[in-house]
Every structure is written in structure tokens, then in C-alpha cells.
Amino acid sequence: MNDHGPLSYELPITRIAITVTACAAAAATADIVLELAYRVAQRDLGGVIEQSIFLVIVLFLIYGALVYQIARLGYLTRRAEHRPAGREELERVFGDADAPSLVVLVPSYKEELHVIRKTLVSAALQEYPKRSVVLLIDDPPEQRDNARRHTTRLNRTNEDDARSLRAARLLPLEIREWLAKPRRRFEEAQAAYLQRLRDGSSRPHHEAMNLAHLNGVAAAWFSEEADHITITDHSDLAYVDHAFRAPSIFHTDRATEWRSHAQATELDSERIRIEFARLAALFAVELSSFERKQYANLSHEPNKAMNLNSYIGVMGGCYANEDVGDKRTLVRVEDPELADFEFPDADFVLTLDADSLLRGDYALRLAHEMRKSGSERIAVMQTPYSAFTGASGLERIAGATTDIQYIIHQGFTRHGATYWVGANALIRKAALKDIAVQDIENGHPITRFIQDRTVIEDTESSVDLATHGWTLHNYCERMAWSATPPDFGSLLIQRRRWANGGLIILPKLVRYLLGGGRIFRRMAEAFMRFHYLTSIAAVNIGLLVVLSWSFDRSIHGYWLPLTALSYYVLYMRDLRQIGYRARDLLGVYALNLLLVPINLGGVFKSISQALSGQRTPFGRTPKVSGRTAAPFLYVFALYLLIGQWLVGCAFDCHSERWLHAGFAAANAAFLAYAVVAFVGVRASMEDLGIRMPGFLRSGRNIAGQVVPS
């Protein structure tokens, strides 16, 4: 994926676009304000209200366009300034006895085994010393344990769940056994080298040839493992490329490099020592699993944040099982001899969603940045994830929006407005302890390191960290990939969750921005952060208002369309330069219309939670094969919007409001295309409960249930 090839072109183009947008915005706003003043002078109350609403909508749309363009400029500037550390500098950590420790936490809930396996392997093969990987299984243990004892009394689904749970519990052990042989090979090689150092028989040129051979062995291992993997889709291909092919190429090149070193007159003995240590650490990873729901005194809140919080809370302690009646608790003990479990502590925590993959040097590079002088107050280091390449249909277009978001988030960092993206973030544990709050759940004390008040827990925690004086940073390279929902039902669950919570967090953000009287120093940060929390609500409501009411009399000249022109031109350029087609801009627009009722559903859930105080249940994105059925209401809303816009177009034509008629007709056409191309007529009819002919049916229609393809 080639992001913004020649920066020398893109930087001035972006500056020109910002200037054009700002000038057009000023002219368009002046026109609207003059019209508003005229309505006031005429005492036209209806006209004043209409014009005021139109002004607010226009200002927010212009605001969004400017945020994108300024973020793009910030990203391009950071790209031009980016100087990644060289391998020799990065690898010094392998020779550091005091290197910070790392634990990778992979929260999982009813995931398919092959999805978890790829993520765990990607985490296990990270280049970093002193690392461990923990699979946080969040499936209900009681139901599934019972299934093992009473399978004859339970339905097939529970039997499948029981088998899935057992397999998930065994998976870390299987991966550890799989890596045991190469681990022993390289650890024994390091031990032999250290013995030669002690007895004085080590010769630098001989050691260089040994290292060339060992790198060749590593390259062959990665290549052979890649050849044994069955590739069924584009995510498998990405997994093989990033986890196996790339390391194989790297170690092949490294073997050649060490063979050339062996011919040199002088060799750096420290580099030799570090290389043996690096190879010994290549497969030296501890893997395990943890199930918080087995213990009554740990949180059972059904969300990812509390799954992570439960494990983070026990890190660094020794614990014993204690049975009280029919409930089991986890009790901390001081004497390790009395402990059933010991949970190692770590300096860094890397949270990784169960459908995500990392480049092999992800942890190595990000931890290096966190250890630099001046980075002591960076709490979260991450690179926003990208979509897997090679997808089609809905998954491809939704992935395009994810890849554009990468640019926006990188631009946020330029202005100190980074938001934590929980799918793949390296976190300083000291920062989590700093924002931790104590609470009581079901009579048991619990600790919330990551807030779970909303379903966008990483976003609220970003504000908490900023309030406590911590910063967040996006590393300026694409180094992480995550799955994009392949069907409308699963995308609906994901995007509705993303739309829910911004308005609830907004007051906390305002308090932070106003804190300490530093609002003027935080203007750029506020400009970015405020839009991030409010845009989904404002843009989607504004679009519905504009399409439901004709503002023909409010539009004068060409200034208003010109405010959007630069935005769409830059968006199209970005799509092309990250591997998409220019015409995919139309698909993105259609997808955004498809998401209008979903986004509004998330917004209304935020408002409902704010009014009632009751938390919205965490809707996990399904990561399973087959189609996920969509709720009736959302599918019905899509057809209702198409009908409403077409009827409105007809009334506009009758009233000779041609501009608004064309706008309504165009949006109805785009939404109809999105329903056909991204939802599917057959699937949407099933979700509406409309009986289809037998040869057209694809499965039962239960909202949120997986329907076999």
C-alpha cells in the first residue's frame, strides 16, 4: 500500500485545498448570514428558523471538511519528518538485561478458532525479549462446562460452544508446543556461544558464520511453515505474508549480511552477542489463557474493557483458588508456595483484538519509541490499523473508510489530539494505574483501568489519560491490520457501537479542555477532538434534515458546493494512493448513506443512556463465517428512506424546486445501490421477514444470528 507517493506534490495541494475551502466557506457563510438578516428584517419567523438551521448544518459540514484536510496536512507533514530507527538501534534491547517486559492481551468472545489462532501466532512471533501472550477467554464457562456433562440434554449449539471453549483453552498450549522445537534450537545455540566465551574458544569470524547459518535456519522455518498453511481468503494471505513470508525474507537477507561480516577484518563482538540473544528470543514466548468469568469476585460486565481490566488487575500477584459454596473466587496470597497462579507483571501491555495482525517488528519499534528520552509521559503508542487487502463488495468499501481513518488519526497526532484505538495499542502500565478507579461490583472490589461507561472504552480512556497529563501517539507507519465485517449485519453491530458514546464523553472532554485555563493553547487539539465526538450525530442528523426540507431559497451562487469540492478531491486522491480506485469514492458515499440509520441508532442509544443512566450493552462484532442477520428496524429504515426521498423528489418537482429534487433523487439512487450491492435484496427481504421462494432462501432471519450462506 503506497501512501501519498511524492509528498512534494501532496503538501502544497493540501494547503491549496484548505485555502479554497476556507475562502469558499467564508463567502458561503456571508451569503447565508445576509439572507438570514433579510428574513429578520422581513419578520419572517419561519424563514429565520429555516435559515438558522441551514446555517448550523452548513457550518458543521464545512467544519468536518476542514478537519479532514487539516488532519491530512498534519499526516503528510509527519510522513515527511518520519525517520524510523535503524535495525541496529532497535536490536540493542535484546542485549539489555533491564529491557522492559511486555504482555500481549488478546480478548476473545466466541471467536472462531482459526481467527484466534492467526492473532495469537502474530502476537507470539513479535520481535521482542521478555514477552508473553495471554488469551482472555470471555465465553460463559458455566453453560459450556455443563455441556460437557449433560450434552444429551442440551441443544447442538451448546455442544458446539463446549467444543469451541475446550479448543480455545488448548490453543495457547498448542502454539507453545509448536514453537518449542525452534525455541530449543536457538536457545541452545546461544548457550553454546556463551560457553565458548567463558572458556575463551570463541572466534568472531567463526561466530559470524554460525549466525549466518542460524539465520538461514530461521528463514527456512518461516518459509516451510508458510508453505503448510492453507489459504482460503485474503485474510489468510495477509497472515502468511506478514507472519511468515516477511520474516523469511528478513532472515535470508540477514544470513547474507552475516556471511559478508565473516569476511571483514574486524567484527563487533557486542553485535554478535546481541544477534545470538535476538535469535534466542525469536520463539521464546510464554502463552497462556485466562477466564475471568470463572471467578465470582472478578467483574462479569459483558464488555471488552472489563475483560482486560480483570487481567490487568491481577498482574504482578500470586493467587489461589478459594471455593465458597458453589462459587469460586481468586484470592491474593503473599507466599508463592501457597499460590495456584502467578501472574507476571509487565511494563508494557499490548491490547490486540482477536481478528488483528501485527507486523513482526510492531512491538519492537513502538517500545523503542516509548523508551526514548522525552517520551516518558507517552501512555499509548499505536498505529491505527488498516484493512486487509483483496476484499470485495461491502468489505472492500468499508475497508476503504478504515484506511482513510488511518490518515485522519495520524493527523490528529500532529495536533496532540490522538485517540486510543483499542484494536492494537501498546500501553504503559504505569499510565493505566494512574487513571485507575476503584469500584464495587456484586459486593466485590474491582479496579477499572480502562473505562467501560460507554461501549467506546478506548475513546473515553483517551480523555482520562490526557486529563492526568499523559499523551498518546500514533507511530507513522502502517504496521497493523484488522478484519473488516464482510456483511451488513456484522458491520451494523460494529458501526452502531462506534456511534454510541461520543455525546456521553463530550462533557468530560470539555472539562479537560477548559481545565487549568489553557484553552487557547489547546485550540488545535480542541478543534480535532470535538469533531471526533460530535460528527456522527451532527452530520447524520443534518443530512436527514437537508433531505427532508428544501433549502433552495437559502442557496445562492456556487460558493456552497465549492466548500465540498476540495474535500472530495482530496478524498479521491487518498483512495487512489492507498490502493483503491477513484470511483470507489461513489461507493464510500453510498456506504455512508447506508450507515445513516445505524449511526443514528448509536446516537439515540447515547442519548438514552445519558437520560436513564443505564449502560448500553456492549455489542461485539461477530467474527464468524456465514451472514449475520440484521435487525428488522434498520433494514426497514433503509427502504423507508429511499421511499421518503423519492416522494420528496416528486413533491419538489411539482413545486419546481429542481435543485432539491435532484439532490433527493441522487441520494435515493445511491442508497438503493447500497442496498442492492452491500446488503443484498434477498438478504434484506429475509431480515424483513418477507417469505422468499425456496430457491432464494439462505437461512433463518433472527437479528444478530449467523445465517449460513
Protein Blocks (a to p, Z undefined) as FASTA:
>chain_A
ZZhialklmmmmmmmmmmmmmmmmmmmmmmmmmmmmmmmmnopaklmmmmmmmmmmmmmm
mmmmmmmmmmmmmmmmmmmmpccddfklmmmmmmpmkbccdddddddehiafklmmmmmm
mmmmpccehiadddddfbdfklmmmmmmmmmlpcfklmmmmmmmmmmmmmmmmmmmmmmm
mmmmmmmmmmmmmmmmmnopacfklmmmmmmmmmmmmmmmmmmmmmmpccfbfklmmmmm
mmmmmmmmmmmmmmmmmmmmmmpmbdcfklmmmmmmmmmmmmmccdddddfklpmkbcfb
dcfklmmmmmmmmgoiacddddehjbccddddfblklpcbdcdddfbdcdddfkbccdfk
lmmmmmmmmmpghilmpmbdcddddddehiahjllmmmmmmmmmmmmmmmmmmnopaccd
fkbccddfklmmmmpccddeehiacddfbackbmblmlmmmmmmmmnopacdddfbdfbd
cdddfbfklmmmmmmmmmgojlmmmmmmmmmmmgghlmmmmmmmmmmmmmmmmmmmmmmm
mmmmmmmpccklmpgcjklmmmmmmmmmmmmmmmmmnopafklmmmmmmmmmmmmmmmmm
mmmmmmmmmmnopacdddddddbedjddddfklmmmmmmmmmmmmmmmmmmmmnopaklm
mmmmmmmmmmmmmmmmmnopmlmmmmnopacdfklpgbdcdehiacdZZ
